Amino acid sequence: MSPTTLPAAGLEHGHVTFLGAGPGDPGLLTLRAVEALARADVLVAGHEVLDVVRTHARANVAVVDTDSDPSGDPSSGPTPGTGAPQLKVVDGASTTVSVPVVRDAAHLVMEAARGGRRVVRAVSGDPGLDAYAAEEMLACAAAGVPFEVVPGVAAAVGVPAYAGVPLRDAEGADVRFVDARTASDRCWTEVGASDGTVVVSTTLDSVAAAAGELVSAGRKPDTPLTVTVAGTTTRQRTWCATLGTIAQTLKQAKVLPSPDGARPVIAVVGERSAAAQREQLSWFESKPLFGWRVLVPRTKEQSASLSDQLRSYGAVPHEVPTIAVEPPRTPQQMERAVKGLVTGRYEWIAFTSVNAVKAVREKFEEYGLDARAFAGIKVAAVGEQTAKALIAFGVKPDLVPSGEQSAAGLLEDWPPYDPVFDPIDRVFLPRADIATETLVAGLIELGWEVDDVTAYRTVRASPPPAETREAIKGGGFDAVLFTSSSTVRNLVGIAGKPHNVTVIACIGPATAKTAEEHGLRVDVMAPEPSVLKLAEALADFGLRRRTAALEAGDAVTRPSERRPGARRRRTTT
């Protein structure tokens, strides 16, 4: 626990934490920030900041969006003194609680702090650099409301780091920070006379004007310059130019003119932002799947680890449930099998999926059993994730295929029944209702008796929202990962066939065959049937594609940008 952490209760006037949410990447939140968010009763922040911090808040925290308009127009922003904002429950519940009329954010924060509540006032970047945070702190101090400050990563520091632009090196040049929106003529004159690094906070359509100010103040027009928009997020984009060429560079890149011209950017001026150096240091934008929108058509329970791995490659995973897992229609068969485990009916139990482990575990818990019921029973598992699910249950598998992680691979290593060494000849096989007969037939051929039990049913999920369906059919996704034949059939059934520019990645030959039968071109196949290996294979594909473009002197684009009329799509972190 941090030494700044306050007691859980007993605060007569409540408490306010002014918290820096960083420049956009949720991973840049500090440990202290996460701790404060977990204890908050009320969370006050603008819309984009809420997207960064709200996942760390409690399920019942009240949320005040400072960008919302009480009149009902969210685009108009807050208007002091015009009405009462609404407190919305962060977990999606429909309950709303009105707060009294307030004149500005400072009054709103103090009103929320009354009655002993803990308030987190989150701002972008660092509170010390926020234009209004100091005023709100002074208001708390004047009202006797205790507060603390949790620093955050400032955009002027974090964004250049993600853009591959170091601000200092061994030579130790000066670094100056300038906010172009408030900079005076004297400020421009001072930084223009310096030969150090200048970090300018401005907007996309004001970059050229800021560059002109620096040239007028004495900087050479050929001074290197980088401009980064949406820094530290998967929307990040960086342009390299000079003070004299930046306007033309943005025009040639068709970035300006644009309705998004008011978007904030960080510009770094100085020799350390030279393009040649940045090519070696651009670690973030050079990730193999940077900015790719990847469709993950899986059950919700199974998609977390896969989505996390895709994010590590720079992708933006979009989870769409295509399969819903439900209990078997008649539970008696499963109940008899679980009782048989306890009474010594089986020599082996074989798990071929995480869902099978989950189904047996739930039945165990229903009967008050735990992993000790597996004593004396040999356990087999297909796949790394299945084995992990068993270990989490407290069971270490005795047999995992040494080669291909499939039913065929398991049969390769499964021992034949030996009446001398095997006192029991029966295997319990809990599985899905639509599983193939490969494993059953193979075990019988090896001399075993098999209780083939339906442990769960897989049914087609409801169709995704219209926007998602349109993106699937219209080429809005860069790739789609198919982890089974049923995900292929179900996705096409509920959402339509993916566009031909979309990269199709399949977990194995059977899934690839099903995809081809549905008219899809398979571009990537995992070297072994593992979701993590599938993500890795897609990343390798993306890296080869990126390398080929660079070697040919072409711009690095995403697959979705190849479709006719495609425009750069704005995605989330």
C-alpha positions as CSV (number, residue, x, y, z in Angstrom):
1,M,0.0,0.0,0.0
2,S,1.2,3.5,-0.8
3,P,2.3,5.7,2.2
4,T,-0.1,8.3,0.8
5,T,-3.1,6.1,1.1
6,L,-5.7,7.4,3.6
7,P,-7.9,5.2,5.9
8,A,-10.9,3.6,4.4
9,A,-13.5,5.7,6.4
10,G,-13.9,8.4,9.0
11,L,-13.4,11.4,6.7
12,E,-16.0,14.0,7.7
13,H,-15.6,16.1,4.6
14,G,-14.8,13.4,2.1
15,H,-11.6,13.4,0.1
16,V,-10.5,14.3,-3.5
17,T,-7.7,12.7,-5.5
18,F,-6.5,14.7,-8.5
19,L,-5.2,11.9,-10.7
20,G,-3.2,12.0,-13.9
21,A,-4.5,9.5,-16.4
22,G,-1.5,9.8,-18.8
23,P,-1.6,10.5,-22.5
24,G,-3.9,7.7,-23.6
25,D,-2.4,4.3,-23.1
26,P,-4.2,2.7,-20.1
27,G,-1.0,0.8,-19.4
28,L,0.7,4.0,-18.4
29,L,-1.5,4.5,-15.3
30,T,0.7,4.3,-12.1
31,L,0.1,1.7,-9.4
32,R,-1.0,4.5,-7.1
33,A,-3.5,5.7,-9.6
34,V,-5.0,2.1,-9.9
35,E,-5.1,1.9,-6.1
36,A,-7.0,5.3,-5.8
37,L,-9.5,4.3,-8.6
38,A,-10.3,1.0,-6.8
39,R,-11.3,2.9,-3.7
40,A,-13.2,5.7,-5.3
41,D,-16.9,6.3,-4.6
42,V,-17.3,9.0,-7.4
43,L,-15.2,9.3,-10.6
44,V,-15.2,12.7,-12.3
45,A,-13.5,13.0,-15.7
46,G,-14.0,13.8,-19.4
47,H,-15.2,11.2,-21.8
48,E,-11.8,10.2,-23.2
49,V,-10.2,10.0,-19.8
50,L,-13.0,7.8,-18.5
51,D,-12.2,5.3,-21.3
52,V,-8.7,5.0,-19.8
53,V,-9.5,4.8,-16.1
54,R,-13.0,3.3,-15.6
55,T,-12.0,-0.3,-15.9
56,H,-10.0,0.1,-12.6
57,A,-13.0,1.6,-10.7
58,R,-15.4,-0.4,-8.5
59,A,-18.5,-1.8,-10.1
60,N,-20.8,0.5,-8.1
61,V,-18.8,3.7,-8.5
62,A,-20.8,6.8,-9.6
63,V,-19.4,8.5,-12.7
64,V,-19.7,12.1,-13.7
65,D,-18.8,12.8,-17.3
66,T,-17.6,16.4,-17.5
67,D,-18.1,16.4,-21.2
68,S,-21.8,15.7,-21.0
69,D,-24.5,18.3,-21.5
70,P,-27.4,18.2,-19.1
71,S,-29.7,19.3,-21.9
72,G,-29.0,16.0,-23.7
73,D,-26.4,17.0,-26.3
74,P,-23.2,15.3,-25.4
75,S,-21.3,17.0,-28.2
76,S,-21.7,20.5,-26.8
77,G,-19.5,19.9,-23.7
78,P,-20.1,21.2,-20.2
79,T,-21.7,24.6,-19.9
80,P,-21.3,26.1,-16.4
81,G,-24.4,26.9,-14.5
82,T,-26.9,25.5,-17.0
83,G,-28.2,22.4,-15.3
84,A,-27.5,19.2,-13.3
85,P,-25.2,16.6,-14.7
86,Q,-26.1,12.9,-14.2
87,L,-24.2,10.3,-12.2
88,K,-24.1,7.1,-14.2
89,V,-23.3,3.7,-12.8
90,V,-20.0,2.4,-14.4
91,D,-21.1,-1.2,-14.8
92,G,-23.9,-0.3,-17.2
93,A,-26.8,-0.4,-14.8
94,S,-29.6,1.9,-15.7
95,T,-29.8,3.8,-12.4
96,T,-28.9,7.5,-12.5
97,V,-28.6,9.9,-9.6
98,S,-29.0,13.7,-10.1
99,V,-26.5,15.9,-8.4
100,P,-27.3,19.5,-7.5
101,V,-26.8,22.3,-9.9
102,V,-23.1,23.3,-10.1
103,R,-21.4,26.2,-11.7
104,D,-18.2,24.5,-12.8
105,A,-16.1,21.4,-12.3
106,A,-14.6,22.6,-9.0
107,H,-18.0,22.9,-7.4
108,L,-19.0,19.6,-8.9
109,V,-16.0,17.9,-7.3
110,M,-16.6,19.4,-3.9
111,E,-20.3,18.6,-4.0
112,A,-19.5,15.0,-4.7
113,A,-17.0,15.0,-1.8
114,R,-19.7,15.9,0.8
115,G,-20.9,13.2,3.1
116,G,-17.5,11.4,3.4
117,R,-17.3,10.2,-0.2
118,R,-14.0,9.6,-1.9
119,V,-13.8,11.5,-5.2
120,V,-11.3,10.8,-8.0
121,R,-10.9,13.8,-10.3
122,A,-9.0,12.3,-13.3
123,V,-7.4,14.5,-16.0
124,S,-5.4,13.7,-19.1
125,G,-1.7,13.7,-18.7
126,D,-0.5,15.1,-15.4
127,P,-2.6,17.3,-13.0
128,G,0.4,19.7,-12.6
129,L,0.2,20.5,-16.3
130,D,-3.6,20.6,-16.5
131,A,-5.0,24.1,-17.2
132,Y,-7.8,23.8,-14.6
133,A,-6.7,21.3,-12.0
134,A,-4.9,23.9,-9.9
135,E,-8.0,26.0,-9.7
136,E,-10.0,23.0,-8.5
137,M,-7.3,22.2,-5.9
138,L,-7.5,25.8,-4.6
139,A,-11.3,25.6,-4.4
140,C,-10.9,22.4,-2.3
141,A,-8.4,24.0,-0.1
142,A,-10.6,27.1,0.5
143,A,-13.5,24.8,1.4
144,G,-11.5,22.7,3.7
145,V,-11.8,19.5,1.6
146,P,-8.7,17.4,1.9
147,F,-7.1,16.3,-1.3
148,E,-4.0,14.6,-2.8
149,V,-2.3,14.6,-6.2
150,V,-1.4,11.4,-8.0
151,P,1.0,12.4,-10.9
152,G,0.6,11.0,-14.3
153,V,2.7,10.6,-17.4
154,A,2.6,14.0,-19.2
155,A,1.7,13.8,-22.9
156,A,4.8,16.0,-23.7
157,V,7.0,13.3,-22.3
158,G,5.1,10.1,-23.0
159,V,4.1,10.7,-26.6
160,P,7.7,11.3,-27.9
161,A,8.8,8.1,-26.1
162,Y,6.1,6.2,-28.0
163,A,7.0,7.9,-31.2
164,G,10.7,6.9,-30.9
165,V,12.0,10.4,-30.4
166,P,14.3,10.8,-27.4
167,L,14.3,14.3,-25.9
168,R,17.9,14.1,-24.5
169,D,21.0,12.1,-25.1
170,A,24.6,11.9,-23.8
171,E,25.3,15.5,-25.0
172,G,22.6,16.7,-22.5
173,A,21.0,19.4,-24.6
174,D,18.3,21.6,-23.1
175,V,14.7,20.6,-23.4
176,R,12.0,23.3,-23.6
177,F,8.2,22.6,-23.4
178,V,5.8,25.0,-25.1
179,D,2.0,25.1,-25.2
180,A,1.4,26.9,-28.5
181,R,-2.1,27.8,-27.5
182,T,-0.9,30.1,-24.7
183,A,2.7,30.9,-25.7
184,S,3.7,34.6,-25.7
185,D,5.9,36.3,-28.3
186,R,8.7,36.3,-25.6
187,C,8.3,32.5,-25.2
188,W,8.7,32.0,-29.0
189,T,11.7,34.3,-29.1
190,E,13.5,32.4,-26.3
191,V,12.9,28.9,-27.7
192,G,13.8,30.1,-31.2
193,A,17.1,31.4,-30.0
194,S,17.9,28.1,-28.3
195,D,19.5,25.1,-30.1
196,G,17.9,22.6,-27.7
197,T,15.0,20.3,-28.1
198,V,11.6,22.0,-28.2
199,V,8.4,20.0,-27.4
200,V,5.4,21.8,-28.6
201,S,1.8,21.0,-27.6
202,T,-0.5,22.2,-30.3
203,T,-3.3,21.0,-32.7
204,L,-3.0,19.4,-36.0
205,D,-4.1,22.4,-38.0
206,S,-1.8,24.7,-36.0
207,V,1.5,22.8,-36.4
208,A,2.6,24.8,-39.5
209,A,1.9,28.1,-37.6
210,A,4.0,26.9,-34.6
211,A,6.8,26.0,-37.0
212,G,6.6,29.4,-38.6
213,E,6.9,31.1,-35.2
214,L,10.1,29.1,-34.5
215,V,11.6,30.0,-37.9
216,S,10.7,33.6,-37.4
217,A,12.4,33.5,-34.0
218,G,15.6,32.2,-35.4
219,R,15.4,28.4,-35.9
220,K,16.7,27.2,-39.3
221,P,13.9,26.0,-41.7
222,D,15.8,22.7,-42.2
223,T,15.6,21.8,-38.4
224,P,14.1,18.3,-38.1
225,L,10.5,18.0,-36.8
226,T,8.2,15.1,-35.8
227,V,4.5,15.5,-35.3
228,T,2.5,12.8,-33.5
229,V,-1.3,12.6,-33.2
230,A,-3.2,10.3,-30.8
231,G,0.1,9.4,-29.1
232,T,0.5,6.2,-27.1
233,T,-2.7,4.7,-28.5
234,T,-3.2,2.4,-31.5
235,R,-4.5,5.4,-33.5
236,Q,-1.0,7.0,-33.2
237,R,0.5,8.4,-36.3
238,T,3.8,10.2,-36.7
239,W,5.1,12.4,-39.6
240,C,8.8,13.4,-40.0
241,A,9.6,16.7,-41.7
242,T,11.4,19.9,-41.1
243,L,10.2,23.3,-39.8
244,G,10.1,24.5,-43.4
245,T,8.4,21.5,-45.0
246,I,5.8,20.3,-42.4
247,A,2.9,22.1,-44.0
248,Q,3.6,20.5,-47.3
249,T,4.2,17.1,-45.7
250,L,0.8,17.1,-44.0
251,K,-0.9,18.2,-47.2
252,Q,0.8,15.5,-49.3
253,A,-0.2,12.9,-46.7
254,K,-3.8,14.2,-47.1
255,V,-4.0,14.8,-43.4
256,L,-5.0,18.5,-43.9
257,P,-7.3,20.1,-44.5
258,S,-9.5,17.9,-42.2
259,P,-12.4,18.1,-39.9
260,D,-10.1,16.5,-37.3
261,G,-7.7,19.5,-37.5
262,A,-8.4,20.5,-33.9
263,R,-7.0,17.2,-32.6
264,P,-4.1,17.7,-30.1
265,V,-0.6,16.8,-31.3
266,I,2.9,16.7,-29.9
267,A,5.6,18.2,-32.1
268,V,9.3,17.6,-31.3
269,V,11.8,20.0,-32.8
270,G,15.5,19.3,-32.9
271,E,18.2,17.0,-34.3
272,R,17.0,14.1,-32.1
273,S,13.7,13.9,-34.1
274,A,15.5,13.3,-37.4
275,A,13.9,10.7,-39.6
276,A,17.0,8.5,-39.8
277,Q,17.2,8.2,-36.0
278,R,13.5,7.6,-35.6
279,E,13.5,4.7,-38.0
280,Q,15.7,2.8,-35.5
281,L,13.8,3.9,-32.4
282,S,10.2,3.7,-33.5
283,W,9.3,0.7,-31.4
284,F,5.6,1.3,-31.0
285,E,4.3,2.0,-34.5
286,S,6.5,-0.7,-35.9
287,K,4.7,-3.5,-34.0
288,P,3.7,-6.2,-36.5
289,L,-0.1,-5.6,-36.2
290,F,0.0,-2.0,-35.2
291,G,-3.5,-0.5,-35.6
292,W,-5.0,-3.6,-37.1
293,R,-8.7,-4.2,-36.2
294,V,-8.8,-7.9,-35.5
295,L,-12.1,-9.8,-35.2
296,V,-12.1,-12.4,-32.5
297,P,-15.2,-14.6,-33.0
298,R,-15.1,-16.7,-29.8
299,T,-17.0,-17.4,-26.7
300,K,-16.6,-14.5,-24.3
301,E,-14.9,-16.7,-21.7
302,Q,-12.2,-17.8,-24.0
303,S,-11.3,-14.6,-25.7
304,A,-9.4,-12.7,-23.0
305,S,-6.0,-14.3,-23.3
306,L,-6.1,-14.2,-27.1
307,S,-7.1,-10.5,-27.1
308,D,-4.3,-9.7,-24.6
309,Q,-1.8,-11.3,-26.9
310,L,-3.1,-9.4,-29.9
311,R,-2.8,-6.1,-28.1
312,S,0.9,-6.9,-27.3
313,Y,1.4,-7.0,-31.1
314,G,-0.3,-3.6,-31.5
315,A,-3.7,-4.8,-32.7
316,V,-7.1,-3.7,-31.6
317,P,-9.1,-6.8,-30.9
318,H,-12.9,-6.7,-31.3
319,E,-14.6,-9.6,-29.6
320,V,-17.7,-11.0,-31.2
321,P,-19.3,-14.0,-29.5
322,T,-20.4,-16.5,-32.1
323,I,-20.9,-19.5,-29.9
324,A,-22.8,-19.6,-26.6
325,V,-22.0,-22.5,-24.2
326,E,-25.0,-24.0,-22.5
327,P,-25.6,-27.0,-20.2
328,P,-26.7,-30.3,-21.8
329,R,-30.5,-30.6,-22.3
330,T,-30.5,-33.8,-20.1
331,P,-28.0,-33.6,-17.2
332,Q,-28.5,-37.1,-16.0
333,Q,-25.7,-38.6,-18.1
334,M,-23.2,-36.0,-16.8
335,E,-24.4,-36.6,-13.2
336,R,-23.9,-40.4,-13.5
337,A,-20.4,-39.9,-15.0
338,V,-19.3,-37.5,-12.2
339,K,-20.5,-39.9,-9.6
340,G,-18.6,-42.6,-11.4
341,L,-15.4,-40.6,-11.0
342,V,-15.9,-40.7,-7.2
343,T,-16.8,-44.4,-7.0
344,G,-13.8,-45.6,-9.1
345,R,-15.6,-46.4,-12.4
346,Y,-12.8,-44.8,-14.6
347,E,-9.1,-45.2,-15.2
348,W,-8.8,-42.1,-17.3
349,I,-10.6,-38.8,-17.9
350,A,-9.8,-36.9,-21.1
351,F,-10.4,-33.1,-21.5
352,T,-10.3,-31.7,-25.0
353,S,-11.3,-28.1,-24.3
354,V,-11.5,-25.5,-21.6
355,N,-15.2,-25.7,-21.7
356,A,-15.1,-29.4,-20.8
357,V,-13.0,-28.5,-17.7
358,K,-15.4,-25.8,-16.8
359,A,-18.4,-28.1,-17.1
360,V,-16.9,-30.8,-14.9
361,R,-15.7,-28.2,-12.4
362,E,-19.2,-26.7,-12.1
363,K,-20.7,-30.2,-11.5
364,F,-18.1,-30.9,-8.9
365,E,-18.9,-27.6,-7.1
366,E,-22.6,-28.5,-7.3
367,Y,-21.9,-31.8,-5.4
368,G,-19.4,-30.1,-2.9
369,L,-16.4,-31.9,-4.5
370,D,-13.0,-30.5,-5.3
371,A,-9.8,-31.6,-7.1
372,R,-9.2,-34.4,-4.6
373,A,-11.9,-36.4,-6.3
374,F,-9.4,-37.0,-9.1
375,A,-7.2,-39.0,-6.8
376,G,-6.2,-42.3,-8.5
377,I,-7.6,-41.2,-11.9
378,K,-5.2,-40.4,-14.8
379,V,-6.0,-37.1,-16.5
380,A,-5.3,-36.2,-20.2
381,A,-5.6,-32.8,-21.7
382,V,-5.5,-31.5,-25.3
383,G,-4.0,-28.0,-25.7
384,E,-2.1,-25.5,-23.6
385,Q,-5.2,-23.6,-22.4
386,T,-7.0,-26.8,-21.4
387,A,-4.0,-27.9,-19.3
388,K,-3.8,-24.4,-17.7
389,A,-7.5,-24.6,-16.8
390,L,-6.9,-28.0,-15.1
391,I,-3.9,-26.7,-13.2
392,A,-6.1,-23.7,-12.0
393,F,-8.5,-26.3,-10.8
394,G,-5.7,-28.0,-8.8
395,V,-5.2,-30.9,-11.2
396,K,-1.9,-31.6,-13.1
397,P,-2.5,-33.5,-16.3
398,D,-0.8,-36.9,-16.6
399,L,-0.9,-36.8,-20.4
400,V,-0.6,-33.9,-22.9
401,P,0.1,-34.7,-26.5
402,S,3.8,-34.4,-27.3
403,G,3.1,-33.4,-30.8
404,E,0.0,-32.0,-32.4
405,Q,-2.5,-30.6,-29.9
406,S,-5.5,-32.4,-31.2
407,A,-7.5,-35.6,-30.7
408,A,-5.2,-37.3,-33.3
409,G,-2.2,-36.0,-31.4
410,L,-3.6,-37.3,-28.1
411,L,-4.2,-40.8,-29.6
412,E,-0.6,-40.9,-30.8
413,D,0.6,-40.8,-27.1
414,W,-2.3,-42.7,-25.5
415,P,-1.3,-46.1,-24.2
416,P,-3.2,-49.2,-25.3
417,Y,-5.3,-51.0,-22.7
418,D,-3.3,-53.6,-20.8
419,P,-5.5,-55.9,-18.6
420,V,-2.4,-56.7,-16.4
421,F,-1.4,-53.1,-15.6
422,D,-4.8,-51.3,-16.0
423,P,-7.3,-52.5,-13.3
424,I,-10.1,-50.5,-15.0
425,D,-10.7,-50.3,-18.8
426,R,-13.0,-47.3,-18.9
427,V,-12.4,-43.7,-20.0
428,F,-14.6,-40.7,-19.2
429,L,-14.8,-38.2,-22.1
430,P,-16.7,-35.0,-21.3
431,R,-17.1,-33.0,-24.5
432,A,-19.3,-30.8,-26.6
433,D,-22.5,-32.0,-28.3
434,I,-21.0,-31.4,-31.8
435,A,-17.6,-32.9,-31.2
436,T,-16.2,-35.3,-33.8
437,E,-15.9,-39.1,-33.2
438,T,-12.1,-39.3,-33.9
439,L,-11.0,-39.6,-30.3
440,V,-13.8,-42.1,-29.3
441,A,-13.0,-44.4,-32.3
442,G,-9.3,-44.2,-31.6
443,L,-9.7,-45.1,-27.9
444,I,-11.9,-48.0,-28.7
445,E,-9.3,-49.3,-31.2
446,L,-6.7,-49.1,-28.4
447,G,-8.9,-51.4,-26.3
448,W,-10.6,-48.9,-24.0
449,E,-14.3,-48.6,-23.2
450,V,-15.5,-45.0,-23.5
451,D,-18.2,-43.1,-21.8
452,D,-18.8,-40.4,-24.3
453,V,-20.7,-37.8,-22.4
454,T,-22.2,-34.5,-23.5
455,A,-20.9,-32.1,-20.9
456,Y,-22.0,-28.9,-22.7
457,R,-23.8,-27.7,-25.8
458,T,-22.6,-25.1,-28.2
459,V,-25.3,-23.0,-29.8
460,R,-25.1,-20.0,-32.2
461,A,-25.0,-16.7,-30.5
462,S,-27.1,-13.7,-31.3
463,P,-26.0,-11.5,-34.3
464,P,-23.6,-8.6,-33.4
465,P,-24.7,-5.0,-33.8
466,A,-25.4,-3.6,-37.3
467,E,-22.2,-1.6,-37.3
468,T,-20.1,-4.7,-36.6
469,R,-21.9,-6.6,-39.3
470,E,-21.3,-3.9,-41.8
471,A,-17.6,-3.7,-40.9
472,I,-17.3,-7.5,-41.4
473,K,-18.9,-7.5,-44.8
474,G,-17.5,-4.1,-45.9
475,G,-13.8,-4.8,-45.1
476,G,-13.6,-2.7,-41.9
477,F,-11.6,-5.4,-40.2
478,D,-8.0,-6.1,-41.1
479,A,-8.1,-9.8,-39.9
480,V,-10.4,-12.4,-38.4
481,L,-9.2,-15.3,-36.3
482,F,-11.1,-18.6,-36.6
483,T,-10.5,-21.0,-33.8
484,S,-12.8,-23.8,-34.9
485,S,-15.0,-24.8,-37.8
486,S,-18.1,-23.8,-35.8
487,T,-16.8,-20.3,-35.4
488,V,-16.6,-20.1,-39.2
489,R,-20.1,-21.4,-39.8
490,N,-21.6,-19.3,-37.0
491,L,-19.9,-16.0,-37.9
492,V,-21.0,-16.3,-41.5
493,G,-24.5,-17.3,-40.3
494,I,-25.0,-14.4,-37.9
495,A,-22.9,-11.6,-39.5
496,G,-22.1,-12.5,-43.1
497,K,-18.9,-13.4,-45.0
498,P,-15.8,-11.3,-44.3
499,H,-14.7,-9.0,-47.1
500,N,-12.0,-10.3,-49.5
501,V,-9.4,-7.8,-48.2
502,T,-9.7,-9.2,-44.7
503,V,-6.8,-11.5,-43.7
504,I,-8.3,-14.9,-42.7
505,A,-6.3,-16.8,-40.0
506,C,-7.3,-20.4,-39.0
507,I,-6.2,-22.5,-36.1
508,G,-5.8,-25.7,-38.0
509,P,-6.5,-27.7,-41.3
510,A,-10.1,-28.6,-40.4
511,T,-11.0,-25.0,-39.7
512,A,-9.2,-23.9,-42.8
513,K,-11.2,-26.4,-44.9
514,T,-14.5,-25.1,-43.5
515,A,-13.4,-21.5,-44.2
516,E,-12.6,-22.4,-47.8
517,E,-15.9,-24.2,-48.2
518,H,-17.6,-20.9,-47.3
519,G,-15.6,-19.1,-50.0
520,L,-12.9,-17.6,-47.8
521,R,-9.2,-17.4,-48.8
522,V,-7.1,-18.6,-45.9
523,D,-4.0,-16.5,-45.5
524,V,-2.6,-17.7,-42.1
525,M,-2.7,-21.1,-40.4
526,A,-1.3,-21.8,-36.9
527,P,1.6,-24.3,-36.8
528,E,-0.2,-26.1,-34.0
529,P,-3.8,-25.8,-32.8
530,S,-3.3,-23.2,-30.1
531,V,-5.0,-19.8,-29.9
532,L,-1.7,-18.2,-28.8
533,K,0.1,-19.8,-31.7
534,L,-2.6,-18.5,-34.0
535,A,-2.1,-15.0,-32.8
536,E,1.7,-15.5,-33.1
537,A,1.2,-16.7,-36.7
538,L,-0.9,-13.6,-37.6
539,A,1.8,-11.4,-36.1
540,D,4.5,-13.1,-38.2
541,F,2.3,-12.5,-41.3
542,G,1.9,-8.8,-40.4
543,L,5.7,-8.5,-39.9
544,R,6.4,-10.1,-43.3
545,R,3.9,-7.8,-44.9
546,R,5.4,-4.7,-43.2
547,T,8.9,-5.7,-44.1
548,A,8.0,-6.3,-47.8
549,A,6.4,-2.8,-48.0
550,L,9.4,-1.1,-46.5
551,E,11.8,-2.9,-48.8
552,A,9.7,-1.9,-51.8
553,G,9.7,1.7,-50.7
554,D,5.9,1.6,-50.2
555,A,3.9,3.1,-47.4
556,V,3.0,0.6,-44.7
557,T,-0.8,0.2,-44.8
558,R,-3.3,-2.1,-43.1
559,P,-5.3,-4.6,-45.1
560,S,-8.6,-2.6,-44.6
561,E,-7.0,0.4,-46.3
562,R,-6.7,-1.6,-49.6
563,R,-10.4,-1.7,-50.2
564,P,-11.9,0.8,-52.6
565,G,-12.8,4.1,-51.0
566,A,-11.2,3.1,-47.7
567,R,-10.4,6.0,-45.4
568,R,-8.3,5.9,-42.3
569,R,-10.6,4.5,-39.6
570,R,-10.5,5.8,-36.0
571,T,-10.1,3.0,-33.5
572,T,-9.9,2.7,-29.8
573,T,-6.9,1.8,-27.7
